[in-house]
Amino acid sequence: MNNQNSILEQIKEQLSANEDVVYQHFLIHGHSCALIYIESIINIPILQDQVSKVFIEQAGKADNWESLAARLDQGTLFPLPYVPAATLEEAIDQLVQGKALFCFNDARKIYLFDLAKYEKRAVSESKNELVVIGPQEAFIEDIATNLSLLRHKIKHPDLKTIRYEAGKYSKTIIYIVYIEGLCDPNIVEELDKEIQAISIDGVLGISYTAEQMKKGNHTPFPQFQYTERPDSVAASLLEGRVGILQDGTPSALLVPVTLFSLMQSSEDYYQSYMAASWVRMVRMFFGVISMLLPSLYVAITTFQPEMIPTDLLLTIAAARENIPFSALTEAFIMELTFEGLREAGTRIPKPVGQTISIIGAIVIGQAAVQAGIVSSPMVIVVSITGIASYIIPHFEMGLALRLLRFPLLIIGGTTGLFGVFILTFIVFGHLVNLNSFGTPYMQPLAPLVLSDWKDVFVRVPSPEMKSRPTSYANRNLRRQKSK
């Protein structure tokens, strides 16, 4: 450490203009020392009871200085653990992260006490991944609490955690969590390299981390699965996947991910297999509807009306008789309006947001039909499409399908069904070529892995799923014994 100025002077110089830094001075056996901490992020009662109190007691004792210094170096002076700082820079860095510093000016040593205390909210119910049956707890912004929730689910020494720190200024703590012996070690190695390579000013949310590690930035489809449920993370780890937890974010990331894992919900495993299978098939059907229905309606009514039954065609024609816009323009206006209402419902305060979005959609739709701006069949199509997009359990996947809806709509309104089918095949080809940390995005459909179909389109009874999905795990595939 620099010997030109005292330790205390150097610390004060680097922490100048920080009014919440507290300097508590002591004189012990003729030696000047100081306790330094930031009062807003320190556990003050523990600091006073187990650190300051010891200093006051030592100041009144007749022990010699050498004995005190020896006890300090041996780690036996205080009832709570502490470690020496290697450099002054390390000490300053640890101070702003919630540690208290203790230093003797003449001894030129700095000791660190981990007494960090940040304000945090209590564990609450999951708001975005609701289930009727099953655990209701969700992650919060405190990573220590999130780790405890996860360890409460998996009580085994093979649950491993790797700690990182990212962000030049934010110093955000990130953990990789996995079960040794179940996951592919190559994924852990790749994540280790990716996280260590993150070099930005601040990592304020887990989406920052995902964006930095995303392999293909030119795809709308998510390559990570976001979840706020500890049970979802625990279940995924038991399948051989890897989780990423980050301080300050009430969500976790799961890798690798496939298209079918993003169409599954936690409640699929808390219901009976028959109910879960039926709901899953309904979910996938409406997932396709949410992307294709407007484009198919516009393409058929504009270019292939002969495909529609005569009675229905006459009803649609009568409804569109006085509409001044083409079917494409009509659909585009309604889709944009629906997206605006959806966004407004998100931004408006929660007590009134959902009510206003629903009432707004009803009032605007009815008024637009009465004014002859849009037809009633188009309102029905857009409404069904909007409802279908809410059925998708993961928001990022629903957003990807919503984004694809607009180019498909334009193609359908200009080239008909031929263009819709061509663009759909292009999207499917893109999905087949996409991968998430070495796992094909369309597995087990492409490549075809029949052994993993027990938990894709339907869910078979739990006793029959004796092996882990090969899409994620490549070791210890057996997960339950035969009865």
C-alpha positions as CSV (number, residue, x, y, z in Angstrom):
1,M,0.0,0.0,0.0
2,N,1.1,3.6,-0.6
3,N,3.1,4.9,2.4
4,Q,3.1,8.7,1.4
5,N,-0.1,9.4,3.4
6,S,-1.8,7.6,6.2
7,I,-4.3,4.9,5.4
8,L,-7.2,6.9,6.6
9,E,-6.2,10.0,4.5
10,Q,-6.0,7.8,1.4
11,I,-9.4,6.4,2.1
12,K,-10.9,9.8,2.7
13,E,-9.4,11.1,-0.5
14,Q,-10.9,8.3,-2.6
15,L,-14.3,8.6,-0.9
16,S,-14.6,12.4,-1.0
17,A,-18.0,13.9,-1.6
18,N,-19.7,10.8,-0.1
19,E,-21.6,12.2,2.8
20,D,-23.1,8.9,3.9
21,V,-19.6,7.4,4.7
22,V,-19.1,7.2,8.5
23,Y,-15.6,7.4,10.1
24,Q,-15.6,6.2,13.7
25,H,-12.2,6.8,15.4
26,F,-10.7,4.9,18.3
27,L,-7.5,5.1,20.3
28,I,-6.3,1.7,21.5
29,H,-3.0,1.4,23.5
30,G,-1.8,4.6,21.9
31,H,-2.5,3.5,18.4
32,S,-5.0,5.5,16.2
33,C,-7.5,3.3,14.3
34,A,-10.8,3.9,12.5
35,L,-13.9,2.0,11.6
36,I,-15.3,3.1,8.2
37,Y,-18.7,2.1,6.7
38,I,-21.6,3.4,4.7
39,E,-24.5,3.7,7.1
40,S,-27.3,3.1,4.5
41,I,-26.1,-0.4,3.5
42,I,-24.7,-1.7,6.9
43,N,-26.4,-3.7,9.6
44,I,-25.9,-1.0,12.3
45,P,-27.0,-3.1,15.4
46,I,-24.6,-5.9,14.6
47,L,-21.8,-3.4,13.9
48,Q,-22.3,-1.7,17.2
49,D,-22.7,-4.9,19.2
50,Q,-19.9,-7.1,17.7
51,V,-17.4,-4.6,16.4
52,S,-17.6,-1.1,18.0
53,K,-18.2,-2.7,21.5
54,V,-15.1,-4.8,21.2
55,F,-13.0,-1.7,20.3
56,I,-14.3,0.2,23.3
57,E,-13.6,-2.8,25.6
58,Q,-10.0,-3.1,24.2
59,A,-9.3,0.5,24.7
60,G,-9.8,0.1,28.4
61,K,-7.8,-3.0,28.8
62,A,-4.1,-3.1,29.9
63,D,-3.1,-5.8,27.2
64,N,0.0,-4.8,25.3
65,W,-0.2,-3.9,21.7
66,E,1.6,-7.0,20.4
67,S,-0.9,-9.3,22.0
68,L,-3.8,-7.3,20.4
69,A,-2.2,-7.3,17.0
70,A,-1.6,-11.1,17.2
71,R,-5.2,-11.8,18.0
72,L,-6.3,-9.5,15.2
73,D,-4.2,-11.3,12.7
74,Q,-5.3,-14.7,14.0
75,G,-9.0,-13.8,13.5
76,T,-9.9,-14.3,17.2
77,L,-10.5,-10.7,18.3
78,F,-14.0,-10.4,17.1
79,P,-17.0,-12.8,17.4
80,L,-17.9,-12.5,13.7
81,P,-15.6,-13.4,10.8
82,Y,-13.4,-10.9,9.1
83,V,-10.6,-11.0,6.5
84,P,-7.7,-8.7,5.6
85,A,-7.8,-6.7,2.4
86,A,-4.9,-7.3,0.0
87,T,-4.8,-3.7,-1.4
88,L,-6.4,-0.3,-0.7
89,E,-8.3,-0.6,-3.9
90,E,-9.9,-3.9,-2.8
91,A,-10.8,-2.3,0.5
92,I,-12.6,0.6,-1.2
93,D,-14.3,-1.7,-3.6
94,Q,-15.6,-3.9,-0.7
95,L,-16.7,-0.8,1.3
96,V,-19.2,0.3,-1.4
97,Q,-20.6,-3.2,-1.6
98,G,-21.6,-3.2,2.1
99,K,-18.5,-4.2,4.1
100,A,-17.1,-2.2,7.1
101,L,-13.4,-1.4,7.1
102,F,-11.2,-1.4,10.2
103,C,-7.7,0.0,9.9
104,F,-4.7,1.0,12.0
105,N,-2.8,3.8,10.5
106,D,0.7,2.8,11.7
107,A,0.1,-1.0,11.1
108,R,-1.1,-0.1,7.6
109,K,-3.5,-3.0,7.5
110,I,-7.2,-3.0,6.6
111,Y,-9.7,-5.6,7.8
112,L,-13.1,-6.3,6.2
113,F,-16.3,-7.1,8.0
114,D,-19.2,-8.4,5.9
115,L,-22.2,-6.5,7.4
116,A,-24.1,-5.7,4.3
117,K,-27.8,-5.0,4.7
118,Y,-29.9,-4.0,1.7
119,E,-33.6,-3.2,1.8
120,K,-35.6,-6.0,0.3
121,R,-39.2,-7.0,-0.1
122,A,-40.7,-10.2,1.3
123,V,-41.2,-13.3,-0.8
124,S,-44.5,-13.0,-2.6
125,E,-46.7,-14.9,-5.0
126,S,-45.7,-15.3,-8.6
127,K,-47.4,-12.6,-10.7
128,N,-46.5,-13.6,-14.2
129,E,-46.5,-17.5,-14.0
130,L,-49.7,-18.2,-12.1
131,V,-50.7,-21.7,-11.1
132,V,-53.9,-22.9,-9.4
133,I,-52.2,-26.0,-7.9
134,G,-48.6,-25.9,-6.7
135,P,-46.2,-23.6,-4.9
136,Q,-47.0,-19.9,-5.0
137,E,-43.7,-18.4,-4.0
138,A,-41.6,-16.4,-6.4
139,F,-38.1,-15.0,-6.6
140,I,-37.4,-11.5,-5.3
141,E,-34.6,-9.0,-6.0
142,D,-32.3,-10.3,-3.3
143,I,-30.0,-13.1,-4.6
144,A,-29.3,-14.6,-1.2
145,T,-33.0,-15.1,-0.7
146,N,-33.4,-16.6,-4.2
147,L,-30.5,-19.1,-3.5
148,S,-32.2,-20.1,-0.2
149,L,-35.5,-20.7,-2.0
150,L,-33.7,-22.9,-4.5
151,R,-31.7,-24.8,-1.9
152,H,-35.0,-25.4,-0.1
153,K,-36.2,-27.3,-3.2
154,I,-33.0,-29.3,-3.9
155,K,-31.2,-30.5,-0.7
156,H,-28.2,-32.3,-2.2
157,P,-24.4,-31.6,-2.2
158,D,-24.3,-32.0,-6.0
159,L,-26.2,-28.7,-6.4
160,K,-23.3,-26.4,-7.4
161,T,-23.0,-22.7,-7.6
162,I,-20.4,-20.5,-9.3
163,R,-20.2,-16.8,-8.4
164,Y,-19.4,-14.0,-10.7
165,E,-19.3,-10.2,-10.6
166,A,-20.3,-8.2,-13.7
167,G,-20.5,-4.5,-14.5
168,K,-17.8,-1.9,-14.0
169,Y,-19.9,0.3,-11.8
170,S,-22.9,-1.9,-10.8
171,K,-20.7,-4.8,-9.5
172,T,-23.7,-7.1,-9.9
173,I,-23.4,-10.6,-8.5
174,I,-24.4,-13.5,-10.8
175,Y,-24.6,-17.2,-10.0
176,I,-24.6,-20.2,-12.3
177,V,-26.5,-23.1,-10.6
178,Y,-26.5,-26.6,-11.8
179,I,-26.5,-30.2,-10.5
180,E,-23.2,-31.9,-11.1
181,G,-23.6,-35.2,-12.9
182,L,-26.8,-34.3,-14.6
183,C,-26.0,-31.3,-16.8
184,D,-23.7,-31.2,-19.8
185,P,-20.4,-29.7,-18.4
186,N,-19.7,-28.1,-21.8
187,I,-22.7,-25.8,-21.2
188,V,-21.3,-24.8,-17.8
189,E,-17.9,-24.1,-19.4
190,E,-19.5,-22.0,-22.2
191,L,-21.6,-20.0,-19.7
192,D,-18.4,-19.4,-17.6
193,K,-16.6,-17.9,-20.6
194,E,-19.6,-15.8,-21.7
195,I,-20.2,-14.3,-18.3
196,Q,-16.5,-13.6,-17.7
197,A,-16.4,-11.9,-21.1
198,I,-19.2,-9.4,-20.1
199,S,-17.6,-5.9,-20.0
200,I,-20.2,-3.2,-19.7
201,D,-20.8,-0.3,-17.2
202,G,-23.7,-1.8,-15.5
203,V,-25.7,-5.1,-15.4
204,L,-29.0,-3.8,-14.0
205,G,-31.3,-6.7,-15.0
206,I,-30.9,-10.3,-16.0
207,S,-32.0,-9.3,-19.6
208,Y,-28.7,-7.4,-19.8
209,T,-26.9,-10.7,-19.1
210,A,-29.0,-12.6,-21.6
211,E,-28.4,-9.9,-24.3
212,Q,-24.6,-10.1,-23.8
213,M,-24.6,-13.9,-24.1
214,K,-27.2,-14.2,-26.9
215,K,-25.6,-16.1,-29.9
216,G,-27.9,-15.0,-32.7
217,N,-29.0,-11.4,-32.3
218,H,-31.0,-11.5,-35.5
219,T,-33.8,-13.8,-34.3
220,P,-37.0,-12.9,-32.5
221,F,-37.2,-16.2,-30.7
222,P,-35.8,-16.3,-27.1
223,Q,-32.7,-18.4,-26.5
224,F,-33.1,-18.2,-22.7
225,Q,-36.1,-19.1,-20.6
226,Y,-37.1,-16.5,-18.1
227,T,-38.9,-17.7,-14.9
228,E,-39.7,-16.2,-11.6
229,R,-40.6,-19.6,-10.0
230,P,-38.1,-21.5,-7.8
231,D,-39.9,-24.8,-8.5
232,S,-39.5,-24.2,-12.3
233,V,-35.8,-23.7,-11.8
234,A,-35.5,-26.8,-9.5
235,A,-37.4,-29.0,-12.0
236,S,-35.2,-27.8,-14.9
237,L,-32.0,-28.4,-13.0
238,L,-33.2,-32.0,-12.3
239,E,-33.7,-32.4,-16.1
240,G,-30.0,-31.5,-16.7
241,R,-30.4,-27.8,-17.5
242,V,-28.4,-24.9,-16.0
243,G,-29.8,-21.9,-14.2
244,I,-28.5,-18.3,-13.9
245,L,-29.5,-16.1,-11.0
246,Q,-28.7,-12.4,-10.7
247,D,-28.8,-10.0,-7.8
248,G,-31.4,-7.3,-8.2
249,T,-33.6,-9.3,-10.5
250,P,-36.7,-11.4,-9.5
251,S,-36.2,-13.7,-12.4
252,A,-33.8,-16.5,-13.4
253,L,-32.6,-17.7,-16.7
254,L,-32.6,-21.3,-17.9
255,V,-30.5,-22.9,-20.6
256,P,-30.6,-24.7,-22.9
257,V,-34.0,-23.9,-24.2
258,T,-36.2,-25.4,-27.0
259,L,-39.4,-24.2,-28.6
260,F,-41.4,-26.9,-26.8
261,S,-40.0,-26.0,-23.3
262,L,-41.3,-22.4,-23.9
263,M,-44.8,-23.8,-24.6
264,Q,-44.9,-25.7,-21.2
265,S,-46.2,-24.4,-17.9
266,S,-45.4,-25.2,-14.3
267,E,-49.0,-26.3,-13.8
268,D,-48.6,-29.0,-16.4
269,Y,-46.9,-31.1,-13.7
270,Y,-49.3,-30.3,-10.9
271,Q,-52.4,-31.4,-12.7
272,S,-53.4,-34.9,-13.8
273,Y,-51.6,-36.0,-17.0
274,M,-54.8,-36.1,-19.0
275,A,-55.8,-32.6,-18.0
276,A,-52.3,-31.3,-18.6
277,S,-52.1,-33.0,-22.0
278,W,-55.4,-31.5,-23.1
279,V,-54.4,-28.0,-22.0
280,R,-51.0,-28.3,-23.6
281,M,-52.5,-29.3,-27.0
282,V,-55.0,-26.4,-26.7
283,R,-52.0,-24.1,-25.9
284,M,-50.1,-25.2,-29.0
285,F,-53.1,-24.8,-31.2
286,F,-53.7,-21.3,-30.1
287,G,-50.0,-20.5,-30.4
288,V,-50.3,-21.2,-34.1
289,I,-53.6,-19.3,-34.2
290,S,-51.9,-16.2,-32.6
291,M,-49.4,-16.0,-35.4
292,L,-51.3,-17.1,-38.5
293,L,-55.0,-16.3,-38.1
294,P,-55.1,-12.7,-39.3
295,S,-52.8,-13.4,-42.3
296,L,-54.9,-16.5,-43.2
297,Y,-58.2,-14.5,-43.0
298,V,-56.9,-11.6,-45.1
299,A,-55.3,-13.9,-47.7
300,I,-58.4,-16.1,-48.1
301,T,-60.9,-13.2,-48.2
302,T,-58.8,-11.3,-50.7
303,F,-57.3,-13.9,-53.0
304,Q,-59.1,-17.3,-52.3
305,P,-62.7,-16.5,-51.3
306,E,-63.8,-19.8,-53.0
307,M,-62.3,-21.6,-50.0
308,I,-65.0,-20.1,-47.7
309,P,-68.4,-21.8,-47.5
310,T,-71.0,-19.8,-49.5
311,D,-73.2,-18.8,-46.5
312,L,-70.2,-17.6,-44.5
313,L,-68.8,-15.8,-47.5
314,L,-72.1,-13.9,-48.0
315,T,-72.1,-12.9,-44.3
316,I,-68.5,-11.6,-44.6
317,A,-69.3,-9.8,-47.9
318,A,-72.4,-8.2,-46.3
319,A,-70.3,-7.0,-43.3
320,R,-67.6,-5.5,-45.5
321,E,-70.0,-3.9,-48.0
322,N,-69.6,-0.4,-46.8
323,I,-66.0,-0.7,-45.4
324,P,-63.7,1.9,-47.2
325,F,-60.5,0.0,-46.6
326,S,-59.0,-3.2,-48.0
327,A,-58.9,-6.3,-45.8
328,L,-55.2,-5.8,-45.3
329,T,-55.5,-2.2,-44.2
330,E,-58.5,-3.1,-42.0
331,A,-56.5,-5.9,-40.3
332,F,-53.4,-3.7,-39.9
333,I,-55.4,-0.9,-38.2
334,M,-57.1,-3.3,-35.8
335,E,-53.8,-5.2,-34.9
336,L,-52.0,-1.9,-34.2
337,T,-54.9,-0.7,-32.1
338,F,-54.9,-3.9,-30.1
339,E,-51.2,-3.7,-29.6
340,G,-51.6,-0.1,-28.4
341,L,-54.3,-1.1,-26.0
342,R,-52.2,-4.0,-24.7
343,E,-49.3,-1.6,-24.1
344,A,-51.5,1.0,-22.4
345,G,-52.9,-1.7,-20.1
346,T,-49.4,-2.5,-19.1
347,R,-48.3,1.1,-18.4
348,I,-51.5,2.3,-16.6
349,P,-51.5,1.7,-12.8
350,K,-52.5,-1.9,-12.1
351,P,-55.8,-1.2,-10.2
352,V,-57.3,0.3,-13.4
353,G,-55.0,-0.9,-16.2
354,Q,-56.8,-4.2,-17.0
355,T,-60.2,-2.7,-16.7
356,I,-59.4,0.2,-19.1
357,S,-57.7,-2.1,-21.6
358,I,-60.7,-4.4,-21.7
359,I,-63.3,-1.7,-21.8
360,G,-61.3,0.3,-24.3
361,A,-61.1,-2.7,-26.7
362,I,-64.9,-3.3,-26.4
363,V,-65.9,0.3,-26.9
364,I,-63.4,1.0,-29.7
365,G,-64.3,-2.2,-31.5
366,Q,-68.0,-1.6,-31.3
367,A,-67.7,2.1,-32.3
368,A,-65.5,1.2,-35.2
369,V,-68.0,-1.4,-36.5
370,Q,-70.9,1.1,-36.1
371,A,-69.0,3.8,-37.9
372,G,-68.2,1.5,-40.8
373,I,-64.5,1.7,-40.4
374,V,-63.9,-2.0,-39.8
375,S,-66.1,-5.1,-40.2
376,S,-67.4,-7.2,-37.4
377,P,-65.7,-10.4,-38.7
378,M,-62.3,-8.6,-38.5
379,V,-63.0,-7.6,-34.9
380,I,-63.7,-11.2,-34.1
381,V,-60.5,-12.4,-35.8
382,V,-58.3,-9.8,-34.1
383,S,-60.0,-10.5,-30.7
384,I,-59.4,-14.3,-31.0
385,T,-55.8,-13.6,-32.0
386,G,-55.3,-11.4,-29.0
387,I,-56.7,-13.9,-26.6
388,A,-54.6,-16.7,-28.2
389,S,-51.4,-14.7,-27.6
390,Y,-52.2,-14.6,-23.8
391,I,-52.5,-18.4,-23.7
392,I,-48.7,-18.8,-24.4
393,P,-47.2,-19.3,-20.9
394,H,-43.9,-17.5,-21.5
395,F,-44.0,-13.8,-22.4
396,E,-40.9,-13.8,-24.6
397,M,-42.3,-16.6,-26.8
398,G,-45.6,-14.8,-27.1
399,L,-43.8,-11.6,-28.1
400,A,-41.9,-13.4,-30.8
401,L,-45.2,-14.7,-32.4
402,R,-46.7,-11.2,-32.1
403,L,-43.8,-9.8,-34.0
404,L,-44.1,-12.4,-36.8
405,R,-47.8,-11.7,-37.1
406,F,-47.2,-8.4,-38.9
407,P,-44.9,-9.6,-41.8
408,L,-47.2,-12.6,-42.3
409,L,-50.2,-10.2,-42.4
410,I,-48.5,-8.1,-45.1
411,I,-47.5,-11.1,-47.1
412,G,-51.0,-12.6,-46.9
413,G,-52.6,-9.3,-48.0
414,T,-50.3,-8.9,-51.0
415,T,-49.6,-12.5,-52.2
416,G,-52.3,-14.6,-50.7
417,L,-51.9,-18.1,-49.2
418,F,-48.9,-18.9,-51.3
419,G,-46.9,-16.1,-49.7
420,V,-48.1,-17.1,-46.2
421,F,-47.0,-20.7,-46.7
422,I,-43.6,-19.7,-48.1
423,L,-42.9,-17.3,-45.2
424,T,-44.1,-19.9,-42.7
425,F,-41.7,-22.5,-44.2
426,I,-38.9,-19.9,-43.9
427,V,-39.7,-19.3,-40.2
428,F,-39.8,-23.1,-39.7
429,G,-36.4,-23.4,-41.5
430,H,-35.0,-20.7,-39.2
431,L,-36.2,-22.6,-36.1
432,V,-34.6,-25.8,-37.3
433,N,-31.3,-24.0,-37.8
434,L,-31.5,-22.2,-34.4
435,N,-29.8,-23.7,-31.3
436,S,-29.5,-22.8,-27.7
437,F,-26.0,-23.6,-26.3
438,G,-25.6,-26.6,-28.6
439,T,-29.2,-27.9,-28.2
440,P,-31.3,-27.7,-31.4
441,Y,-34.3,-25.4,-30.9
442,M,-36.8,-27.8,-32.5
443,Q,-35.6,-31.0,-30.7
444,P,-37.1,-33.5,-30.2
445,L,-39.0,-32.8,-33.4
446,A,-36.0,-31.9,-35.5
447,P,-33.8,-33.8,-35.0
448,L,-36.3,-36.5,-34.2
449,V,-35.9,-38.0,-30.8
450,L,-38.9,-40.2,-30.1
451,S,-37.8,-41.1,-26.6
452,D,-38.4,-37.4,-25.6
453,W,-41.9,-37.3,-27.0
454,K,-43.3,-38.3,-23.6
455,D,-43.3,-34.7,-22.5
456,V,-43.8,-32.6,-25.7
457,F,-47.2,-32.4,-27.2
458,V,-48.8,-34.4,-24.4
459,R,-47.5,-35.4,-20.9
460,V,-47.5,-39.1,-20.0
461,P,-48.0,-40.2,-16.4
462,S,-45.1,-39.4,-14.2
463,P,-44.2,-43.1,-13.5
464,E,-43.6,-43.6,-17.2
465,M,-41.1,-40.8,-17.5
466,K,-38.2,-42.8,-16.1
467,S,-35.5,-41.1,-18.0
468,R,-34.4,-37.5,-18.3
469,P,-34.9,-35.7,-21.7
470,T,-31.8,-36.2,-23.9
471,S,-32.4,-32.7,-25.2
472,Y,-30.7,-31.4,-22.1
473,A,-28.9,-34.1,-20.2
474,N,-26.2,-36.4,-21.6
475,R,-25.3,-38.2,-18.4
476,N,-27.2,-40.1,-15.7
477,L,-30.3,-40.2,-17.9
478,R,-32.2,-42.5,-15.4
479,R,-34.2,-40.4,-13.0
480,Q,-36.4,-43.0,-11.2
481,K,-36.3,-46.7,-10.5
482,S,-38.7,-49.2,-12.0
483,K,-41.4,-50.3,-9.6
